[in-house]
Amino acid sequence: MKTKRYLSWLAVAAMILAGCTPRYNPYRPGTGGHHGGHTGEEITVTNRPDWKVKYEGRATFDNEVLEEFLFTYTGSQYFILSTLSRADYESFYQSDPQKLIEGELKDLRTIAENKNVAVKDMKNVFTKTDKTKYFDIMIHGSYLAFIVECDAKGNPTYNYCVSEIEVEEEEATPSYLNWIGVWTVSDGYVGYDIEISAFENNHLYRIDGWETGPAAGAVQMNEDDDWIQGRYVSDGTLSFFIQFIASYQDYENLGDVDYMFVGTYVESSGEKVDDFEGWEVAYAQSVGDETRLIGGCTEYEVNGVTYNPHYNAMHYSLFSYKNDAWTHFHEAIPTFREKNNYVIDMVRTKATVEGDRTPVHTKNYLRKTQPRVHVEGRKLTR
């Protein structure tokens, strides 16, 4: 049985060095719309014709299928890659390259500061010696790919280039299609009917129904955000992983919040910890006629001693910057029980769950950031 699996695709997606981030402060990607300004000096934004970013399609890197990009960069500073749809470019940056440059680099500096890492040493910061890089799987469609130049501290030079790229969807394989459908997931006390649908053939799924229905109560969040991504792994398993969904302004009495799907484990001290880093929380595996959701394993260190506890739950959670604390929607959630080898049963059902899994939305909270971002991960080991 695989008990400890780290997600290399998340590590490549985030491309951030593991730093000294306190565990209470979650990774906050992509605060599009919050842009740095200048102090009155004249700014010249230059689209460099001698720079290029080329999308090469999908390739296998470090035993994982990832998106491959080729860079042509002739500057003497540093640069990052930013990919987004034209609609998001219009929505978050008003189709203004200066706003994109300032917004992306402001986020870069914030993440570096939170992780106590120099900007120039972050894994998503490149130099002209970098010609080829691999990133996480993208959803099929049309994108704009930007090279954004910065100095060693992440300050903009306002030089950039942009290319239009197209990501094509593959034909779904039978093993990928095996997970699509409605499943009842239960620990014997609490259960949900989840619906798994195709999101990106052979790579990603959309999973609806977690923490909804009679067993859970009402999830008070935007309708667009009441689902999670799952990942198809080449060994035929379905991975449930920690993920950032969105940030919201002025959420009830919690102020600004980050909305995430996290894993919970118990430290050696007995304290419950919500893990916002990119570990795999669980994976679904079918053996013969039996399908199980198996709890994953995380890692932390105290006084030089390394611990590897299993996750005992996974759930939606809000991190409040006002209160510096996590808030959960529900107390009753399925748990991976140690005496059952951290397993939750999964049974395929033909029953519809459309009525049960419809959440209650109390308010259309203002989203601050582009959703659906994978957070930092570790090396995949088997």
C-alpha positions as CSV (number, residue, x, y, z in Angstrom):
1,M,0.0,0.0,0.0
2,K,1.3,3.4,-0.9
3,T,1.2,5.5,2.3
4,K,3.3,8.5,1.4
5,R,3.0,10.3,-2.0
6,Y,4.3,13.8,-2.7
7,L,3.0,15.7,-5.7
8,S,5.8,16.6,-8.0
9,W,3.4,18.3,-10.4
10,L,2.4,20.7,-7.6
11,A,6.0,21.5,-6.9
12,V,6.6,22.3,-10.6
13,A,3.3,24.2,-10.7
14,A,4.1,26.4,-7.8
15,M,7.9,26.6,-8.6
16,I,8.6,28.1,-5.1
17,L,11.5,27.1,-2.9
18,A,10.3,25.7,0.5
19,G,11.1,28.4,3.0
20,C,10.4,29.2,6.6
21,T,6.7,30.1,6.2
22,P,4.8,29.8,9.5
23,R,2.1,27.1,9.1
24,Y,-0.7,29.5,10.0
25,N,0.0,31.7,7.0
26,P,-1.2,30.1,3.7
27,Y,0.4,30.5,0.3
28,R,-1.6,33.3,-1.5
29,P,-1.1,33.1,-5.3
30,G,-2.4,35.5,-7.9
31,T,-3.8,38.6,-6.3
32,G,-4.7,40.1,-9.7
33,G,-6.2,43.5,-9.3
34,H,-3.9,44.6,-6.5
35,H,-1.2,46.4,-8.4
36,G,1.8,48.3,-7.3
37,G,2.1,51.9,-8.4
38,H,5.0,54.2,-9.2
39,T,6.1,57.3,-7.4
40,G,5.6,59.8,-10.1
41,E,8.5,58.9,-12.3
42,E,7.8,58.3,-16.0
43,I,7.4,54.6,-16.9
44,T,8.1,53.1,-20.3
45,V,6.5,49.7,-20.9
46,T,8.3,47.9,-23.7
47,N,7.2,44.9,-25.6
48,R,10.6,43.3,-26.6
49,P,10.5,41.8,-30.1
50,D,13.8,39.9,-29.5
51,W,12.2,37.9,-26.6
52,K,9.9,34.9,-27.2
53,V,8.0,32.3,-25.2
54,K,7.0,29.2,-27.1
55,Y,4.6,26.5,-25.9
56,E,5.9,23.1,-27.0
57,G,3.0,21.0,-25.7
58,R,3.0,18.2,-23.1
59,A,6.2,16.3,-22.3
60,T,7.3,13.8,-19.7
61,F,9.6,15.3,-17.1
62,D,10.6,13.5,-13.9
63,N,8.1,10.8,-14.6
64,E,5.2,13.2,-14.8
65,V,3.4,14.7,-17.8
66,L,3.8,18.5,-17.8
67,E,3.5,21.5,-20.1
68,E,6.8,22.4,-21.8
69,F,7.8,26.0,-22.6
70,L,10.8,27.3,-24.5
71,F,12.2,30.8,-23.6
72,T,14.2,33.2,-25.7
73,Y,15.4,35.9,-23.4
74,T,18.3,38.3,-24.2
75,G,18.1,40.6,-21.2
76,S,20.6,40.7,-18.3
77,Q,18.1,40.6,-15.4
78,Y,15.6,38.0,-14.3
79,F,12.1,37.0,-15.6
80,I,9.0,35.1,-14.7
81,L,6.4,33.4,-16.9
82,S,2.7,34.3,-16.6
83,T,0.0,32.4,-18.5
84,L,-3.7,33.5,-18.4
85,S,-6.7,33.5,-20.7
86,R,-7.5,36.6,-22.6
87,A,-10.7,36.9,-20.6
88,D,-8.7,36.9,-17.3
89,Y,-6.3,39.4,-18.8
90,E,-9.2,41.7,-19.5
91,S,-10.9,41.0,-16.2
92,F,-8.0,41.2,-13.8
93,Y,-5.6,43.5,-15.6
94,Q,-7.9,45.5,-18.0
95,S,-5.8,44.3,-20.9
96,D,-3.0,46.6,-19.6
97,P,0.5,45.1,-19.6
98,Q,1.7,47.6,-17.0
99,K,-1.0,46.4,-14.6
100,L,-0.1,42.8,-15.3
101,I,3.6,43.4,-14.7
102,E,3.1,45.3,-11.4
103,G,0.5,42.8,-10.2
104,E,2.4,39.7,-10.9
105,L,5.7,41.0,-9.4
106,K,3.9,42.4,-6.3
107,D,2.6,38.9,-5.7
108,L,6.1,37.4,-6.3
109,R,7.7,39.7,-3.8
110,T,5.0,38.9,-1.2
111,I,5.4,35.2,-1.6
112,A,9.2,35.5,-1.3
113,E,8.9,37.6,1.8
114,N,6.4,35.1,3.4
115,K,8.8,32.2,2.7
116,N,12.0,34.1,3.7
117,V,13.5,33.5,0.3
118,A,15.3,35.9,-2.0
119,V,13.2,36.7,-5.1
120,K,16.2,35.8,-7.4
121,D,16.4,32.4,-5.7
122,M,12.8,31.3,-6.2
123,K,12.2,28.5,-8.6
124,N,9.8,30.4,-10.8
125,V,12.3,33.2,-11.4
126,F,14.5,32.5,-14.4
127,T,17.6,33.9,-16.1
128,K,18.8,33.9,-19.7
129,T,20.5,30.6,-19.1
130,D,17.1,29.0,-18.7
131,K,15.9,27.8,-22.1
132,T,13.3,25.1,-21.2
133,K,10.9,24.9,-18.3
134,Y,8.0,22.6,-17.3
135,F,4.8,23.6,-15.7
136,D,1.6,22.0,-14.4
137,I,-1.1,20.8,-16.8
138,M,-3.2,23.6,-18.2
139,I,-6.9,23.3,-19.1
140,H,-7.4,23.2,-22.9
141,G,-8.1,26.5,-24.5
142,S,-6.4,29.8,-25.7
143,Y,-3.9,31.6,-23.5
144,L,-1.6,34.6,-23.4
145,A,1.9,33.7,-22.2
146,F,4.0,36.6,-20.9
147,I,7.7,36.9,-20.1
148,V,7.9,39.6,-17.4
149,E,11.4,41.0,-16.5
150,C,12.4,42.0,-13.0
151,D,15.5,42.8,-11.0
152,A,17.0,40.5,-8.3
153,K,14.5,41.9,-5.8
154,G,11.5,41.4,-8.0
155,N,11.0,45.0,-9.0
156,P,9.8,45.6,-12.5
157,T,11.9,46.8,-15.4
158,Y,8.7,47.1,-17.5
159,N,10.1,45.0,-20.3
160,Y,8.0,42.1,-21.4
161,C,6.9,39.9,-24.3
162,V,3.7,38.1,-25.0
163,S,2.7,35.1,-27.2
164,E,-0.7,33.5,-28.0
165,I,-0.7,29.8,-27.3
166,E,-3.3,27.1,-27.7
167,V,-3.6,24.0,-25.5
168,E,-5.5,21.1,-27.1
169,E,-7.4,18.4,-25.2
170,E,-6.5,14.8,-25.6
171,E,-8.9,11.9,-26.3
172,A,-9.8,10.4,-23.0
173,T,-8.4,7.0,-22.2
174,P,-10.6,4.2,-20.7
175,S,-8.6,4.2,-17.4
176,Y,-9.2,8.0,-17.1
177,L,-12.9,7.5,-17.8
178,N,-13.2,4.8,-15.1
179,W,-13.5,7.4,-12.3
180,I,-16.2,9.5,-14.0
181,G,-19.6,9.1,-12.3
182,V,-21.4,9.4,-9.0
183,W,-19.8,7.8,-5.9
184,T,-20.9,7.5,-2.3
185,V,-18.0,8.2,0.1
186,S,-18.5,7.3,3.7
187,D,-16.6,6.5,6.9
188,G,-19.6,4.6,8.2
189,Y,-20.9,7.7,10.1
190,V,-20.7,10.6,7.7
191,G,-20.9,10.4,3.9
192,Y,-21.4,12.4,0.8
193,D,-22.5,11.6,-2.7
194,I,-19.8,13.1,-4.9
195,E,-19.9,13.5,-8.7
196,I,-16.7,13.2,-10.6
197,S,-16.6,14.7,-14.1
198,A,-14.0,15.2,-16.8
199,F,-12.1,18.5,-16.5
200,E,-9.0,17.9,-18.6
201,N,-8.9,14.5,-20.3
202,N,-6.3,12.1,-18.8
203,H,-5.2,14.6,-16.2
204,L,-7.8,16.5,-14.1
205,Y,-11.3,15.9,-12.8
206,R,-13.9,18.2,-11.4
207,I,-15.3,16.8,-8.1
208,D,-18.7,18.2,-6.8
209,G,-20.5,17.2,-3.7
210,W,-17.8,17.2,-1.0
211,E,-19.3,18.8,2.2
212,T,-22.8,19.2,0.7
213,G,-26.1,17.4,1.0
214,P,-27.9,16.4,4.2
215,A,-24.9,15.1,6.0
216,A,-23.0,18.4,5.8
217,G,-25.4,21.3,5.9
218,A,-24.9,24.5,3.9
219,V,-21.6,25.6,2.4
220,Q,-21.8,29.4,2.3
221,M,-19.7,30.3,-0.6
222,N,-20.0,31.3,-4.3
223,E,-21.5,28.7,-6.5
224,D,-18.5,28.7,-8.8
225,D,-16.3,27.6,-5.9
226,D,-18.1,24.7,-4.4
227,W,-16.0,22.1,-6.2
228,I,-12.4,20.8,-6.1
229,Q,-10.0,19.4,-8.6
230,G,-8.8,15.9,-8.6
231,R,-5.9,14.5,-10.5
232,Y,-5.6,11.3,-12.5
233,V,-2.3,9.5,-11.8
234,S,-0.6,7.2,-14.2
235,D,-0.9,4.3,-11.8
236,G,-4.7,4.5,-12.2
237,T,-5.5,6.2,-8.9
238,L,-7.4,9.5,-8.4
239,S,-5.6,12.0,-6.2
240,F,-7.3,14.5,-3.9
241,F,-4.8,17.3,-3.1
242,I,-4.6,20.5,-1.1
243,Q,-5.6,23.5,-3.3
244,F,-6.1,27.2,-3.2
245,I,-9.6,28.2,-4.6
246,A,-10.1,31.9,-4.2
247,S,-9.7,34.9,-1.9
248,Y,-12.6,37.0,-0.7
249,Q,-13.0,40.4,0.7
250,D,-15.0,41.1,3.8
251,Y,-16.4,37.6,4.3
252,E,-19.0,38.0,7.1
253,N,-17.2,38.8,10.4
254,L,-13.9,37.2,9.3
255,G,-12.6,40.1,7.1
256,D,-10.5,39.1,4.1
257,V,-10.2,35.3,3.7
258,D,-8.5,32.7,1.6
259,Y,-10.7,29.8,0.6
260,M,-8.9,26.5,0.4
261,F,-9.3,22.7,0.4
262,V,-6.9,21.5,3.1
263,G,-5.9,18.4,4.9
264,T,-5.9,18.0,8.7
265,Y,-3.5,15.9,10.8
266,V,-2.7,15.5,14.5
267,E,0.7,16.5,15.7
268,S,2.6,14.5,18.3
269,S,1.5,17.1,20.9
270,G,-2.2,16.2,20.1
271,E,-2.8,19.5,18.4
272,K,-4.9,19.4,15.1
273,V,-3.2,21.2,12.2
274,D,-4.8,22.4,9.0
275,D,-2.1,21.8,6.3
276,F,-2.3,24.4,3.6
277,E,0.8,23.1,1.7
278,G,0.6,21.0,-1.4
279,W,0.5,17.5,0.0
280,E,-1.7,14.8,-1.4
281,V,-4.4,14.4,1.2
282,A,-5.8,11.1,-0.1
283,Y,-6.1,8.9,-3.2
284,A,-8.8,6.7,-4.5
285,Q,-7.8,3.2,-5.6
286,S,-9.7,0.3,-7.0
287,V,-8.6,-3.3,-6.4
288,G,-10.9,-5.8,-8.0
289,D,-14.5,-4.9,-7.0
290,E,-13.5,-2.8,-4.1
291,T,-12.7,0.9,-4.2
292,R,-11.3,2.9,-1.3
293,L,-10.2,6.4,-0.5
294,I,-6.9,6.1,1.3
295,G,-5.5,8.8,3.5
296,G,-2.2,10.3,2.6
297,C,0.8,11.2,4.8
298,T,2.5,14.5,5.5
299,E,5.7,15.5,7.2
300,Y,6.9,18.0,9.8
301,E,9.9,18.5,12.0
302,V,10.1,19.4,15.7
303,N,13.5,19.8,17.5
304,G,15.3,17.9,14.7
305,V,12.9,15.0,14.8
306,T,10.9,14.2,11.7
307,Y,7.3,13.0,12.0
308,N,5.1,11.5,9.2
309,P,1.5,11.6,10.4
310,H,-1.4,10.6,8.2
311,Y,-4.1,13.0,7.4
312,N,-7.3,12.2,9.2
313,A,-9.6,14.5,7.3
314,M,-9.9,16.8,4.3
315,H,-12.3,19.7,4.0
316,Y,-13.0,23.2,2.8
317,S,-11.6,25.9,5.1
318,L,-11.3,29.6,5.4
319,F,-8.1,31.4,6.6
320,S,-9.0,34.8,8.2
321,Y,-6.3,37.4,8.0
322,K,-8.2,39.4,10.5
323,N,-8.3,36.7,13.1
324,D,-5.1,34.9,12.0
325,A,-7.0,31.6,12.2
326,W,-8.7,28.9,10.2
327,T,-12.5,28.5,10.1
328,H,-14.3,25.3,9.0
329,F,-17.8,25.0,7.6
330,H,-18.8,21.8,9.3
331,E,-17.9,19.6,12.3
332,A,-19.2,16.4,10.8
333,I,-16.9,15.2,8.0
334,P,-15.7,11.8,7.0
335,T,-12.5,10.8,8.8
336,F,-9.7,8.4,7.9
337,R,-9.7,6.1,10.9
338,E,-6.4,4.7,12.0
339,K,-7.8,1.3,13.0
340,N,-9.0,0.9,9.4
341,N,-5.6,1.8,7.9
342,Y,-6.8,5.4,7.1
343,V,-9.4,4.3,4.6
344,I,-12.8,5.6,3.6
345,D,-15.1,3.5,1.5
346,M,-16.2,4.5,-2.0
347,V,-19.1,2.9,-3.8
348,R,-20.2,3.7,-7.3
349,T,-24.0,4.6,-7.5
350,K,-26.4,5.4,-10.3
351,A,-28.4,7.6,-8.0
352,T,-28.6,11.3,-8.9
353,V,-27.3,13.7,-6.3
354,E,-28.2,16.9,-8.0
355,G,-30.7,17.9,-5.3
356,D,-28.6,16.9,-2.4
357,R,-25.4,18.5,-3.4
358,T,-26.8,21.9,-4.2
359,P,-25.2,24.3,-1.6
360,V,-26.8,27.2,0.1
361,H,-25.2,30.5,-0.9
362,T,-25.8,33.3,1.5
363,K,-23.9,36.0,-0.3
364,N,-22.0,36.6,-3.5
365,Y,-18.8,37.7,-1.8
366,L,-16.4,39.7,-3.8
367,R,-13.6,37.5,-5.1
368,K,-10.2,39.2,-5.1
369,T,-8.1,36.6,-7.0
370,Q,-8.2,34.3,-9.9
371,P,-9.3,30.9,-8.5
372,R,-8.0,27.3,-9.0
373,V,-4.3,27.5,-8.1
374,H,-2.3,24.6,-7.0
375,V,-0.1,25.2,-4.0
376,E,3.4,24.2,-3.2
377,G,4.2,20.5,-3.2
378,R,6.9,18.0,-2.6
379,K,8.6,15.3,-4.6
380,L,6.5,12.3,-5.6
381,T,7.8,9.1,-4.0
382,R,6.4,5.7,-4.3
